[in-house]
């Protein structure tokens, strides 16, 4: 089956004085949850701001839903209706009340549902267990402001959610609930919906991540379906005597008085022939850290 993409990018570039985002090709698969992973300053927010139209001064072409350009995104209201976005800044004015957020969202978006908004406010416990239209945005904690943004975007009928660090301000229980919500969102339209989110909390968000894009210093260092990446890379553990060979072979290594462990490309396991090592399936977190370390080492 030919893969369909919800976002396709070609030659995406944006330069700053000391940093440049340079992505020759970007393909985000349709119907899946894709995680954008990278260290601080890797360019994650810059890329998401380009994709959502917050930044307009960039080079490249972007296609949405296999048919709309970035120009269509700005000129055709239908495109923006189909895309939901949550960011990391002050999305709503601090003097607004929750009820005003609901009213304004209803005016701006034709497919915004008040009952869904109030449901998600209660489900996510925005400022309390009961919906309170009189609460001020300024009185909400960072976590509750994030939950308010999530309630606002989930109350709409969209086909693509783009979220910048949605899990960061949330406590562990709410991160788990966020993963459930993402899965519920993807399941509602039988493969017609997609999610693209950036995250520092790789371990917390791994169970909802289908596809990963690992960004380092403004460039894509690795990408692919998580299950494929866990076939491409392996976790190698061994005793002290194999450390010299491990240092020559592994992408990343941790040593202690008992031996070592680290990530290797599966295709390079022959280098350990004759060594007493064990091979295990790595986590996405372990793969991501190894890939980022390797990318930084190559600078």
VENCOR-V302140 format. One record per backbone hydrogen bond with DSSP energy under -0.5 kcal/mol. NH is the residue of the N-H (numbers start at 1). CO is the residue of the C=O. If there is no record, write none. Layout:
nh->NH co->CO
nh->NH co->CO
//
This chain:
nh->6 co->28
nh->7 co->28
nh->8 co->63
nh->9 co->26
nh->10 co->61
nh->11 co->24
nh->12 co->23
nh->13 co->11
nh->13 co->59
nh->14 co->21
nh->16 co->19
nh->21 co->14
nh->22 co->20
nh->22 co->218
nh->23 co->12
nh->24 co->22
nh->26 co->9
nh->28 co->7
nh->29 co->27
nh->30 co->4
nh->32 co->29
nh->34 co->32
nh->34 co->195
nh->35 co->211
nh->36 co->197
nh->37 co->35
nh->37 co->213
nh->38 co->199
nh->39 co->215
nh->42 co->39
nh->47 co->43
nh->48 co->44
nh->49 co->45
nh->50 co->46
nh->51 co->47
nh->52 co->48
nh->53 co->50
nh->54 co->49
nh->55 co->49
nh->56 co->54
nh->58 co->56
nh->59 co->13
nh->61 co->10
nh->63 co->8
nh->64 co->68
nh->65 co->6
nh->67 co->64
nh->68 co->64
nh->70 co->62
nh->73 co->69
nh->74 co->70
nh->75 co->71
nh->76 co->72
nh->77 co->75
nh->79 co->76
nh->80 co->76
nh->81 co->77
nh->82 co->78
nh->83 co->79
nh->83 co->80
nh->84 co->160
nh->86 co->162
nh->91 co->89
nh->96 co->93
nh->98 co->135
nh->99 co->133
nh->100 co->97
nh->101 co->97
nh->102 co->98
nh->103 co->99
nh->104 co->100
nh->105 co->101
nh->106 co->102
nh->107 co->103
nh->108 co->104
nh->109 co->105
nh->110 co->108
nh->112 co->109
nh->113 co->155
nh->114 co->112
nh->117 co->113
nh->118 co->114
nh->119 co->115
nh->120 co->116
nh->121 co->117
nh->122 co->118
nh->123 co->119
nh->124 co->120
nh->125 co->122
nh->126 co->121
nh->127 co->125
nh->135 co->132
nh->137 co->96
nh->138 co->94
nh->139 co->136
nh->140 co->137
nh->145 co->141
nh->146 co->142
nh->147 co->143
nh->148 co->144
nh->149 co->145
nh->150 co->146
nh->151 co->147
nh->152 co->148
nh->153 co->149
nh->154 co->150
nh->155 co->151
nh->156 co->153
nh->157 co->111
nh->158 co->156
nh->159 co->82
nh->160 co->82
nh->161 co->194
nh->162 co->84
nh->163 co->161
nh->163 co->196
nh->164 co->86
nh->165 co->163
nh->165 co->198
nh->166 co->198
nh->168 co->165
nh->170 co->167
nh->175 co->171
nh->176 co->172
nh->177 co->173
nh->178 co->174
nh->179 co->175
nh->180 co->176
nh->181 co->177
nh->182 co->178
nh->183 co->179
nh->184 co->180
nh->185 co->181
nh->186 co->182
nh->187 co->183
nh->188 co->184
nh->188 co->185
nh->189 co->186
nh->190 co->187
nh->191 co->186
nh->192 co->189
nh->194 co->159
nh->195 co->32
nh->196 co->161
nh->197 co->34
nh->198 co->163
nh->199 co->36
nh->202 co->200
nh->205 co->201
nh->206 co->202
nh->208 co->205
nh->209 co->206
nh->210 co->33
nh->210 co->208
nh->211 co->33
nh->212 co->224
nh->213 co->35
nh->214 co->222
nh->215 co->37
nh->215 co->213
nh->216 co->219
nh->218 co->42
nh->219 co->216
nh->221 co->214
nh->221 co->219
nh->222 co->214
nh->224 co->212
nh->226 co->210
nh->229 co->225
nh->230 co->226
nh->231 co->228
nh->232 co->228
nh->233 co->229
nh->234 co->264
nh->235 co->280
nh->236 co->234
nh->236 co->262
nh->237 co->278
nh->238 co->260
nh->239 co->276
nh->240 co->258
nh->242 co->239
nh->243 co->240
nh->246 co->242
nh->247 co->243
nh->248 co->244
nh->249 co->245
nh->249 co->246
nh->250 co->246
nh->251 co->263
nh->252 co->263
nh->254 co->261
nh->256 co->259
nh->259 co->256
nh->260 co->238
nh->261 co->254
nh->262 co->236
nh->263 co->252
nh->264 co->234
nh->266 co->232
nh->268 co->265
nh->269 co->266
nh->271 co->268
nh->272 co->269
nh->273 co->270
nh->275 co->272
nh->277 co->275
nh->278 co->237
nh->280 co->235
nh->287 co->283
nh->288 co->284
nh->289 co->285
nh->290 co->286
nh->291 co->287
nh->292 co->288
nh->293 co->289
nh->294 co->290
nh->295 co->291
nh->296 co->292
nh->297 co->293
nh->298 co->294
nh->299 co->296
//
